[in-house]
Amino acid sequence: MGWNFEFRNCRGYRYLYLVQKARTPKGPRNIRQIHVGNANRLFERLTQPPRYLKSFPFGRSAALLHAARATGLWESLLHRLPAPSARAAWLLLTQILARAERPLSREGMARWFPESSLPLLTPWAKPPSGRALRSALRELYDTGLETEKGPGITRARVRAIQEDVFRTLRARGLEPRLLLFDGTNEFVHHKTGRWTKKGKSKARRYDKNLVGLGMVTMDTIPVLSEVFPGNRNDMDTFPEVFDALQKRLEHLEVATEKLLLVVDRGVNSVENFDAILGVMHVVASLKRNEAKELFEVPLEKFRKVGEDTEGGPVLGHAARWEGFEDEWRVLVTYRRAEAAHAAAQWARAKARVLPKVEAWRRGRPNAKQKVAMAKLVDLIPREYRGIFDYGVEELFVRDGKGKEVRRFRPRCTVDPNAEADLLASFGKAAIITDVAEGELPDEELLNASVARSQIEEEFKWLKDRLVISIKPVWVWSDAAIPGHVFLCVMGLMLLRYLQWEARDLHLSVKALTEQLGKIRVAVVSRGGSPGRGGRPAWVLEEMGMEEARLASRFKLLEEVPGSA
């Protein structure tokens, strides 16, 4: 189908659009549109055809600036940073915008600034230097005082900023009901410091130091984050994160007795559950070795309680369980697809481990018992070490001189009883809560547990180089490292807020950032060259229908100078 003219009213002005339609199963639909402007703008375009001089990426930075204002982040930065705060606030926001474009160092951000659309969006802002960006980054945590361990660190500013954002989100209709907690770590290339420590790397980079991150989200939007030394696990970090969350909710006068905090199995302990239940309700998952009997329930006792994210049925069995010095309501769930995936993983593990050990047994034995055992432990996946029956055998062989010497070789078989228990547990999960079924039906309890995967998605985006990656960390001081992580989390918060604002479009974070990245502005010359009396102007480049909808939703046209 061809192009048509359409008029649209906005804030008392009438604008003309060129719209291309196409036939779809649901009837004619707009597939492309071009903003022409008002009558005066159309006259200029017809009588003085523009000459394009240069174009800039525009959509991502403009949308994030919109989100920074809408969430209260910009106002909070202005208010919470030490004076003079305007310059520092802008330098911090610049780092969020630059990091959302691609993983840049502070020097890279300084080089990126003139090539970005920020001089257009904020003509009052001076181009930053890498040194100024690093200095502003330290202001988030640095007290300006020196201690024996280095610069004095305070979390008060970042906690106050997150509290301001939390308050604004509530005012915009995001009332907390479900809070999700989880932790992760990320490897860095730094020497050991206050935050960078050796530990169990979730990226399996055991050769690198780690920085830990604990985070709480409200639905999918991060509302609290804490940075920790990388050698601390979720069990150790949770009390500190929860204490900060509790204080924040008290300041905001949130009715915590109605809140559900969903936690990972890594925080399961008597102390942690006691702390939570004194303030709010909890939803948690049990490990298989914590409640073996629950995972042995036959499928005949299960009934359908809901659907998974792909529309597949989820079966459930209600029970009671005593543990962690309390009695809990339990929902044991079963997903057929997850069971098939787990069975395939187990089959691959057996196919890899057993033939390898058999090959080692046929080869030359090890002279040292510890070496033989270490090779065996490294080979067997951690989650299956209780299923394999493995160890080291001692034997005596003759060396090249005919002397009898002691040697060692590995052995490994599958424990049939342990394997039977493992197979019975495939596809099953045990969800515990303190909330009675009358207040939280099984289907809602299932949905709360499934929602925990959302925070795992948050960590995926924070490690995705195409969204807003924490790594690589190109800062070194003890005050700058947590500041860098905080800004990345705030960048994800802004993207998640944009996703929430455009929730009817059903876009993932990656799809949202990719579509915003396609929105560009161009500087054009009207009525001759700029050097000979021509008048430069900014225009949005032609957009597809998806980009045009986002530009309209986030009011990006208002950010273009002279667009009104």
VMD Tcl script that draws the C-alpha trace (Angstrom):
set ca {
  {0.00 0.00 0.00}
  {1.14 3.59 -0.62}
  {1.91 6.56 1.60}
  {-0.76 8.76 3.19}
  {-0.89 12.03 5.10}
  {-2.08 12.03 8.73}
  {-2.54 14.95 11.12}
  {-2.00 14.53 14.86}
  {-2.57 17.00 17.70}
  {0.00 17.37 20.49}
  {-0.12 20.00 23.23}
  {-2.25 22.34 21.14}
  {-0.14 22.01 17.99}
  {-1.11 20.19 14.82}
  {1.59 18.08 13.15}
  {1.71 16.33 9.81}
  {3.02 12.78 9.35}
  {3.71 10.68 6.27}
  {2.43 7.19 7.02}
  {2.87 3.98 5.03}
  {0.25 1.29 5.56}
  {0.24 -2.44 4.81}
  {-2.33 -5.18 4.88}
  {-2.04 -7.57 7.84}
  {-4.26 -10.42 9.13}
  {-5.79 -7.84 11.46}
  {-6.45 -5.34 8.68}
  {-4.50 -2.27 7.43}
  {-1.74 -1.23 9.82}
  {0.91 1.53 9.87}
  {4.35 0.08 9.20}
  {6.44 3.26 8.73}
  {6.01 6.92 9.52}
  {7.96 10.15 8.95}
  {7.41 13.26 11.04}
  {6.96 16.24 8.72}
  {6.10 18.92 11.29}
  {3.75 21.88 11.39}
  {2.80 24.12 8.45}
  {5.78 26.47 8.90}
  {8.21 23.57 9.05}
  {6.68 22.02 5.91}
  {6.99 25.32 4.05}
  {10.68 25.52 4.97}
  {11.30 21.99 3.83}
  {9.58 22.58 0.48}
  {11.23 25.91 -0.27}
  {14.64 25.21 1.25}
  {15.54 21.52 0.87}
  {17.91 20.48 3.70}
  {21.45 19.33 3.12}
  {22.58 16.66 5.57}
  {25.89 17.45 7.24}
  {26.25 14.80 9.95}
  {24.11 12.36 11.97}
  {24.40 11.16 15.56}
  {22.96 8.29 17.63}
  {20.16 9.82 19.61}
  {17.46 7.46 20.84}
  {19.29 5.62 23.63}
  {20.77 8.70 25.32}
  {17.56 10.74 24.96}
  {15.42 7.93 26.39}
  {17.78 7.38 29.32}
  {17.76 11.10 30.09}
  {13.95 10.94 30.07}
  {14.10 7.98 32.48}
  {16.63 9.72 34.74}
  {14.21 12.61 35.18}
  {11.11 10.40 35.49}
  {12.64 8.14 38.18}
  {14.05 11.04 40.18}
  {17.64 9.86 39.68}
  {18.81 13.17 38.23}
  {17.26 15.26 41.02}
  {18.69 12.91 43.64}
  {22.20 13.17 42.20}
  {21.92 16.96 42.31}
  {20.70 16.87 45.90}
  {22.83 14.13 47.46}
  {26.32 14.82 46.09}
  {28.70 17.23 47.83}
  {28.62 20.80 46.51}
  {29.12 21.87 43.80}
  {26.88 19.01 42.77}
  {25.56 20.00 39.32}
  {28.85 19.32 37.55}
  {29.42 16.04 39.45}
  {25.84 14.88 38.87}
  {26.18 15.48 35.13}
  {29.54 13.65 35.01}
  {27.99 10.63 36.74}
  {24.96 10.60 34.46}
  {27.28 10.90 31.44}
  {29.04 7.71 32.57}
  {25.71 5.85 32.73}
  {24.79 7.02 29.21}
  {28.22 6.16 27.82}
  {28.27 2.72 29.43}
  {24.83 2.00 27.95}
  {26.30 2.65 24.49}
  {29.26 0.28 24.88}
  {31.84 -0.77 27.53}
  {34.07 2.31 27.64}
  {36.83 3.37 29.98}
  {36.65 6.90 31.40}
  {39.15 8.08 28.79}
  {37.00 6.36 26.16}
  {33.92 8.17 27.51}
  {35.71 11.51 27.13}
  {36.47 10.68 23.48}
  {32.91 9.41 22.93}
  {31.22 12.57 24.23}
  {31.80 14.85 21.17}
  {30.66 12.07 18.82}
  {27.46 11.44 20.80}
  {24.22 13.39 20.85}
  {24.92 14.78 24.35}
  {26.19 18.16 23.09}
  {22.78 18.47 21.40}
  {20.76 17.20 24.37}
  {22.70 19.24 26.95}
  {24.33 22.21 25.20}
  {25.21 23.68 28.60}
  {27.49 20.75 29.50}
  {31.22 21.07 28.90}
  {33.10 18.11 27.36}
  {34.46 16.00 30.23}
  {37.94 14.64 30.68}
  {38.75 11.13 31.86}
  {40.25 12.60 35.03}
  {37.06 14.58 35.81}
  {34.90 11.48 35.25}
  {37.01 9.42 37.66}
  {36.96 12.20 40.23}
  {33.16 12.41 40.11}
  {32.93 8.63 40.38}
  {34.84 8.67 43.65}
  {32.45 11.23 45.14}
  {29.74 8.57 45.44}
  {31.62 6.71 48.17}
  {34.66 8.76 49.16}
  {34.38 10.75 52.41}
  {37.57 12.68 51.72}
  {39.16 11.18 54.84}
  {42.12 8.82 54.89}
  {42.24 5.71 57.06}
  {44.82 2.98 57.58}
  {43.07 0.94 54.86}
  {42.95 3.84 52.39}
  {40.23 6.41 51.65}
  {37.29 6.51 54.04}
  {34.21 4.92 52.47}
  {30.54 5.80 53.09}
  {27.48 4.07 51.65}
  {25.18 6.85 52.87}
  {25.04 8.74 49.57}
  {24.24 5.80 47.31}
  {21.68 4.47 49.78}
  {20.00 7.89 49.92}
  {19.97 8.07 46.11}
  {18.37 4.63 45.82}
  {15.84 5.57 48.48}
  {14.89 8.70 46.51}
  {14.41 6.59 43.37}
  {12.36 4.03 45.33}
  {10.08 6.80 46.52}
  {9.61 8.17 43.01}
  {8.84 4.74 41.58}
  {6.15 4.23 44.20}
  {4.63 7.59 43.28}
  {4.50 6.40 39.65}
  {2.46 3.35 40.57}
  {5.13 0.73 41.27}
  {3.93 -0.23 44.74}
  {6.16 -2.96 46.21}
  {4.57 -6.35 46.77}
  {7.25 -8.76 45.58}
  {10.92 -8.13 46.35}
  {13.60 -10.39 44.88}
  {17.12 -10.91 46.27}
  {20.13 -12.60 44.76}
  {23.87 -12.18 44.57}
  {26.63 -12.58 42.02}
  {30.27 -11.73 41.49}
  {32.34 -10.50 38.59}
  {36.01 -10.97 37.85}
  {38.31 -7.98 37.50}
  {41.92 -7.54 36.46}
  {42.90 -5.60 39.59}
  {45.35 -6.51 42.27}
  {43.89 -7.42 45.65}
  {42.22 -4.47 47.42}
  {39.29 -3.72 49.69}
  {36.73 -5.13 47.23}
  {38.79 -7.36 44.93}
  {39.42 -10.79 46.45}
  {39.92 -14.36 45.32}
  {36.82 -16.53 45.66}
  {34.44 -18.90 43.89}
  {33.95 -17.27 40.50}
  {30.50 -17.65 38.92}
  {32.19 -16.99 35.58}
  {34.73 -19.77 36.38}
  {37.64 -17.33 36.23}
  {39.46 -18.65 39.28}
  {42.66 -16.95 38.15}
  {41.14 -13.48 38.70}
  {40.09 -11.42 41.69}
  {36.37 -10.91 42.22}
  {33.98 -8.14 43.21}
  {30.67 -9.22 44.80}
  {27.24 -7.69 44.21}
  {24.02 -8.23 46.17}
  {20.84 -6.80 44.68}
  {17.13 -6.43 45.50}
  {14.61 -5.71 42.75}
  {11.00 -4.53 42.92}
  {9.46 -6.65 40.20}
  {12.21 -6.25 37.55}
  {13.51 -2.81 38.62}
  {16.64 -2.72 40.83}
  {15.95 -0.69 43.98}
  {18.92 -1.65 46.15}
  {22.45 -2.88 45.54}
  {25.45 -3.44 47.76}
  {29.05 -4.13 46.75}
  {31.11 -6.64 48.74}
  {34.55 -8.24 48.65}
  {34.50 -11.01 46.07}
  {35.31 -13.80 48.54}
  {31.94 -13.50 50.33}
  {28.99 -15.71 49.38}
  {25.23 -15.03 49.45}
  {24.93 -16.45 52.95}
  {27.37 -13.82 54.25}
  {26.19 -10.87 52.18}
  {22.45 -11.28 52.70}
  {22.29 -9.97 56.32}
  {23.92 -6.69 55.32}
  {21.71 -6.22 52.24}
  {18.59 -7.10 54.21}
  {19.51 -4.70 57.01}
  {19.86 -1.88 54.46}
  {16.54 -2.87 52.85}
  {14.75 -2.95 56.19}
  {15.98 0.53 57.15}
  {14.99 1.89 53.76}
  {11.47 0.50 53.99}
  {11.12 2.00 57.46}
  {12.17 5.43 56.15}
  {9.67 5.13 53.30}
  {6.89 3.98 55.66}
  {6.19 0.86 53.60}
  {3.82 -1.68 55.18}
  {6.32 -4.54 55.25}
  {3.93 -7.05 56.80}
  {2.36 -7.51 53.33}
  {5.63 -7.87 51.42}
  {7.02 -11.11 50.01}
  {10.80 -11.43 49.82}
  {11.88 -14.14 47.38}
  {15.39 -15.46 48.05}
  {17.75 -17.97 46.50}
  {18.69 -21.27 48.15}
  {22.11 -19.83 48.92}
  {20.77 -17.75 51.82}
  {18.93 -20.61 53.58}
  {19.82 -20.51 57.27}
  {18.06 -20.21 60.63}
  {19.54 -16.75 61.23}
  {18.53 -15.34 57.83}
  {14.99 -16.70 58.00}
  {14.55 -15.37 61.53}
  {15.63 -11.92 60.35}
  {13.17 -11.94 57.42}
  {10.18 -13.31 59.32}
  {10.51 -10.58 61.91}
  {9.74 -8.00 59.20}
  {8.00 -9.58 56.18}
  {7.05 -12.87 54.54}
  {9.48 -15.11 52.71}
  {9.46 -17.43 49.71}
  {12.50 -19.69 49.34}
  {13.61 -22.90 47.65}
  {15.11 -25.97 49.27}
  {18.18 -27.86 48.16}
  {17.69 -31.54 47.40}
  {19.91 -32.60 50.29}
  {17.93 -30.41 52.73}
  {14.61 -32.24 52.18}
  {15.31 -35.47 50.33}
  {11.89 -36.91 51.11}
  {10.07 -34.07 49.32}
  {11.85 -34.83 46.04}
  {10.87 -38.50 46.24}
  {7.11 -37.83 46.10}
  {5.69 -39.82 43.12}
  {4.12 -37.87 40.26}
  {0.76 -39.55 40.87}
  {0.27 -37.19 43.82}
  {0.81 -34.03 41.75}
  {-1.84 -31.80 40.17}
  {-1.62 -28.87 37.78}
  {-1.08 -25.59 39.61}
  {-0.01 -23.25 36.81}
  {2.06 -22.73 33.69}
  {5.70 -21.88 33.09}
  {6.98 -18.94 31.04}
  {6.64 -20.97 27.84}
  {3.05 -22.00 28.52}
  {3.91 -25.54 29.62}
  {2.01 -27.11 32.55}
  {3.53 -27.03 36.02}
  {2.41 -29.75 38.42}
  {2.41 -29.30 42.17}
  {2.05 -31.19 45.43}
  {1.26 -29.40 48.70}
  {2.91 -30.57 51.92}
  {4.30 -29.47 55.28}
  {7.96 -29.60 56.23}
  {9.97 -28.94 59.38}
  {13.38 -27.39 59.09}
  {15.47 -24.35 60.01}
  {13.80 -24.55 63.44}
  {10.34 -23.86 62.03}
  {7.42 -25.51 60.25}
  {6.82 -24.47 56.65}
  {4.17 -24.74 54.00}
  {5.72 -26.47 50.97}
  {4.77 -26.65 47.30}
  {6.75 -29.29 45.41}
  {6.59 -28.49 41.69}
  {7.38 -30.54 38.58}
  {8.15 -29.39 35.03}
  {8.46 -32.05 32.34}
  {10.72 -29.93 30.12}
  {13.06 -29.22 33.02}
  {13.17 -32.92 33.90}
  {14.16 -33.82 30.32}
  {16.86 -31.13 30.34}
  {18.26 -32.36 33.68}
  {18.27 -35.96 32.45}
  {20.17 -34.95 29.33}
  {22.73 -33.07 31.43}
  {23.25 -36.10 33.66}
  {23.67 -38.39 30.64}
  {26.32 -36.05 29.20}
  {28.15 -35.92 32.53}
  {28.30 -39.72 32.75}
  {29.41 -39.98 29.12}
  {32.24 -37.57 29.83}
  {33.41 -38.71 33.28}
  {33.35 -42.53 33.14}
  {35.27 -43.02 29.84}
  {37.83 -40.43 30.92}
  {38.50 -42.19 34.22}
  {38.74 -45.53 32.43}
  {41.34 -44.03 30.07}
  {43.31 -42.78 33.06}
  {43.23 -46.26 34.60}
  {44.73 -47.76 31.45}
  {47.46 -45.13 31.31}
  {50.47 -44.51 33.49}
  {49.55 -44.26 37.20}
  {50.34 -41.14 39.22}
  {53.30 -40.99 41.57}
  {51.39 -38.75 44.02}
  {48.02 -39.53 45.57}
  {47.03 -35.86 45.81}
  {47.62 -35.32 42.09}
  {45.44 -38.30 41.14}
  {42.65 -37.16 43.46}
  {42.82 -33.53 42.28}
  {42.44 -34.59 38.64}
  {39.41 -36.68 39.54}
  {37.72 -33.94 41.58}
  {38.25 -31.39 38.78}
  {36.69 -33.77 36.27}
  {33.46 -34.50 38.17}
  {30.91 -31.62 38.14}
  {30.26 -30.28 41.61}
  {26.52 -31.00 41.52}
  {27.12 -34.71 40.81}
  {29.93 -35.47 43.25}
  {27.51 -37.21 45.61}
  {26.24 -39.45 42.80}
  {29.60 -40.80 41.68}
  {31.45 -43.24 43.94}
  {35.04 -42.17 43.33}
  {38.44 -42.31 44.95}
  {42.08 -43.32 44.44}
  {43.47 -46.88 44.43}
  {46.94 -47.75 45.61}
  {49.02 -50.19 43.58}
  {52.65 -51.29 43.32}
  {54.52 -51.38 40.02}
  {58.16 -51.86 39.00}
  {60.04 -48.88 37.67}
  {62.67 -48.91 34.92}
  {65.29 -50.27 37.30}
  {63.07 -53.14 38.40}
  {62.40 -51.59 41.78}
  {58.89 -51.89 43.21}
  {57.32 -48.45 43.80}
  {53.95 -47.25 45.02}
  {51.64 -45.56 42.51}
  {48.03 -44.34 42.42}
  {45.21 -44.44 39.92}
  {41.64 -43.10 40.07}
  {38.47 -45.13 40.22}
  {34.94 -43.97 39.56}
  {31.53 -45.65 39.31}
  {27.93 -44.52 39.70}
  {26.20 -45.19 43.01}
  {22.89 -46.83 41.89}
  {20.91 -45.71 44.95}
  {22.12 -42.13 44.67}
  {21.38 -42.15 40.94}
  {17.83 -43.40 41.57}
  {17.24 -40.53 44.01}
  {18.70 -38.08 41.51}
  {16.47 -39.31 38.67}
  {13.40 -39.03 40.92}
  {14.25 -35.38 41.64}
  {14.63 -34.26 38.03}
  {12.21 -31.46 37.15}
  {11.20 -30.96 40.78}
  {11.63 -27.96 43.07}
  {10.53 -27.48 46.67}
  {9.20 -24.00 47.45}
  {8.69 -23.02 51.09}
  {6.85 -20.07 52.58}
  {5.37 -18.91 55.87}
  {2.18 -17.62 54.18}
  {-0.96 -19.74 54.48}
  {-2.69 -21.01 51.35}
  {-5.73 -18.87 52.05}
  {-3.62 -15.71 51.76}
  {-1.36 -16.96 48.96}
  {-2.84 -19.68 46.69}
  {-0.53 -22.29 45.18}
  {-0.59 -20.62 41.75}
  {0.49 -17.26 43.20}
  {3.18 -18.98 45.26}
  {4.45 -20.63 42.08}
  {4.46 -17.28 40.26}
  {6.42 -15.69 43.12}
  {9.05 -18.42 42.90}
  {9.26 -18.21 39.10}
  {9.71 -14.43 39.41}
  {13.07 -15.06 41.04}
  {14.43 -15.85 37.58}
  {13.88 -12.17 36.79}
  {16.74 -11.12 39.05}
  {18.97 -13.68 37.37}
  {18.07 -11.90 34.14}
  {19.19 -8.62 35.75}
  {22.64 -10.11 36.32}
  {22.67 -11.39 32.74}
  {22.09 -7.87 31.45}
  {24.79 -6.49 33.78}
  {27.22 -8.95 32.17}
  {26.02 -8.39 28.59}
  {28.41 -6.15 26.65}
  {25.52 -5.08 24.39}
  {23.32 -3.76 27.22}
  {25.16 -2.22 30.19}
  {28.01 -4.44 31.25}
  {29.81 -4.10 34.57}
  {32.93 -5.55 33.01}
  {35.56 -4.62 32.19}
  {36.23 -2.51 35.29}
  {38.71 0.17 34.29}
  {38.99 1.92 37.66}
  {41.35 1.14 40.48}
  {40.69 3.07 43.70}
  {38.70 1.58 46.58}
  {36.13 4.36 46.22}
  {35.77 4.13 42.41}
  {35.14 0.37 42.12}
  {31.81 0.33 44.06}
  {30.89 3.61 42.35}
  {31.36 1.99 38.95}
  {29.15 -0.97 39.90}
  {26.51 1.37 41.35}
  {26.30 3.39 38.12}
  {25.91 0.22 36.05}
  {23.05 -0.92 38.32}
  {21.44 2.52 38.00}
  {21.77 2.28 34.22}
  {19.95 -1.05 34.31}
  {17.31 0.53 36.55}
  {16.72 3.24 33.91}
  {16.42 0.64 31.14}
  {14.01 -1.44 33.21}
  {11.95 1.67 33.92}
  {11.75 2.39 30.18}
  {10.69 -1.22 29.66}
  {7.98 -0.76 32.30}
  {6.80 2.48 30.68}
  {6.48 0.66 27.35}
  {5.25 -2.59 28.90}
  {2.37 -2.92 26.41}
  {4.95 -3.32 23.61}
  {6.33 -6.49 25.27}
  {9.98 -5.73 24.51}
  {12.96 -7.34 26.20}
  {15.71 -5.07 27.52}
  {17.97 -6.05 24.64}
  {15.27 -5.44 22.01}
  {14.47 -2.09 23.63}
  {18.09 -0.92 23.56}
  {18.55 -2.13 20.00}
  {15.49 -0.25 18.74}
  {16.44 2.92 20.61}
  {19.91 2.63 19.07}
  {18.37 2.91 15.59}
  {16.90 6.37 16.34}
  {19.32 9.01 15.06}
  {19.31 12.78 14.55}
  {20.98 14.69 11.73}
  {22.18 18.24 11.50}
  {21.07 19.73 8.19}
  {21.64 23.02 6.40}
  {18.73 25.06 5.07}
  {19.09 27.83 2.54}
  {22.75 27.35 1.62}
  {25.92 26.16 3.32}
  {26.45 26.97 7.02}
  {29.41 29.15 6.22}
  {27.40 31.29 3.77}
  {24.32 32.16 5.72}
  {22.78 28.72 5.83}
  {20.72 27.89 8.90}
  {21.69 24.61 10.59}
  {18.83 22.60 12.08}
  {18.34 19.24 13.77}
  {15.94 16.62 12.44}
  {15.10 13.05 13.36}
  {16.12 10.62 10.65}
  {13.48 8.42 9.04}
  {12.32 5.72 11.48}
  {10.55 2.39 11.26}
  {7.21 1.91 12.95}
  {8.72 0.29 16.08}
  {11.23 3.11 16.57}
  {8.54 5.73 15.94}
  {6.35 4.22 18.67}
  {9.22 4.38 21.16}
  {10.07 7.95 20.14}
  {6.46 8.91 20.76}
  {6.19 6.95 24.04}
  {9.30 8.54 25.56}
  {8.62 12.02 24.03}
  {12.00 12.00 22.28}
  {10.85 14.61 19.76}
  {10.75 17.17 22.58}
  {14.49 16.67 23.10}
  {15.33 17.87 19.56}
  {16.06 21.65 19.55}
  {13.50 23.60 17.55}
  {11.11 20.65 17.29}
  {8.15 22.45 18.88}
}
mol new
graphics top color blue
foreach p $ca { graphics top sphere $p radius 0.5 }
foreach p [lrange $ca 0 end-1] q [lrange $ca 1 end] { graphics top cylinder $p $q radius 0.2 }
display resetview
